[in-house]
Amino acid sequence: MSNVRASHILLMYRGSMRSTASRSKEDAQREIAEIEGKLTSGGDFAALARTHSDCPSGASGGDLGSFGRGQMVKAFEDAAFGLEVGATSGVIETPFGYHLIRRTA
């Protein structure tokens, strides 16, 4: 498998890489857990991404398009490639903040 397609919700925090967020790391952790709970109870991933994600991809429902190995930070890549199509990860921490990842293809 050379490429996957995924969407994500990213919550940055003060001090995370490329962050523009003012929330603390603890607040980001709490908020991403709340979003994960909404997803678990049937929340719409794209709508939650548009509302909550700090990544510019949030405007398109979190869609990152297709990517291959070596294009994302390791923790994100490992999670995305490890998911079945249609599955959503638990909370993944990278230098950019906290992510929820949904593999779409």
C-alpha positions in Angstrom: 0.0 0.0 0.0 1.7 3.2 -1.2 -0.9 5.9 -0.3 -3.7 6.5 2.1 -6.3 9.3 2.2 -7.2 10.7 5.6 -9.0 13.5 7.4 -8.1 14.8 10.8 -9.1 17.1 13.6 -6.1 19.0 15.1 -6.0 20.8 18.4 -2.9 22.9 18.8 -1.8 24.3 22.1 0.6 27.1 23.2 4.1 25.9 22.4 3.2 23.1 19.9 4.9 23.3 16.5 3.5 26.1 14.2 0.9 26.8 16.8 -1.3 29.8 16.7 -3.4 28.5 19.6 -3.6 30.2 23.0 -5.0 27.1 24.9 -2.8 25.2 27.3 -1.7 21.6 26.5 -4.1 20.4 29.3 -7.0 22.3 27.7 -6.2 20.9 24.3 -6.1 17.4 25.8 -9.5 17.9 27.5 -11.1 19.4 24.3 -9.8 16.6 22.0 -11.2 14.0 24.5 -14.6 15.7 24.3 -14.5 15.7 20.5 -13.5 12.0 20.6 -16.6 11.4 22.8 -18.8 13.1 20.3 -17.4 11.0 17.4 -17.9 7.8 19.5 -21.5 8.7 20.0 -22.1 9.2 16.3 -20.9 12.8 15.7 -20.2 13.9 12.1 -16.4 13.9 11.6 -16.4 16.6 8.9 -18.7 18.9 10.8 -16.6 18.5 14.0 -13.4 19.2 12.0 -15.0 22.4 10.5 -16.0 23.5 14.0 -13.0 22.6 16.0 -9.8 21.8 14.0 -6.9 24.3 14.1 -5.6 23.0 10.8 -6.5 24.9 7.6 -7.9 21.5 6.4 -10.7 21.9 8.9 -12.5 24.2 6.3 -12.8 21.1 4.1 -14.0 18.8 6.8 -10.4 17.9 7.8 -9.5 16.3 4.4 -5.7 16.0 4.0 -6.0 14.3 0.6 -3.8 11.3 -0.3 -0.3 10.9 1.1 2.4 8.3 1.2 4.9 7.1 3.8 7.4 9.8 4.8 5.1 12.7 4.1 3.7 13.1 7.7 5.3 12.9 11.1 5.8 9.3 12.2 3.1 9.1 14.9 0.5 10.5 12.5 1.7 8.3 9.6 1.7 5.1 11.7 -1.9 5.8 12.9 -3.2 6.7 9.4 -1.6 3.6 7.7 -2.8 1.4 10.6 -6.4 2.2 10.3 -9.0 0.4 8.2 -10.8 2.6 5.6 -13.7 4.3 7.5 -12.1 3.8 10.9 -11.1 6.7 13.3 -8.1 6.7 15.5 -7.9 7.4 19.2 -6.1 10.6 20.2 -2.7 10.8 18.6 -0.1 13.3 19.9 2.5 14.8 17.5 4.7 17.9 17.8 1.8 19.8 16.2 -0.7 18.9 19.0 -3.5 16.3 19.4 -5.2 14.7 16.4 -8.1 12.5 15.7 -7.6 10.8 12.3 -10.1 9.1 10.0 -8.9 7.1 7.1 -11.0 7.7 4.1 -9.3 5.6 1.4 
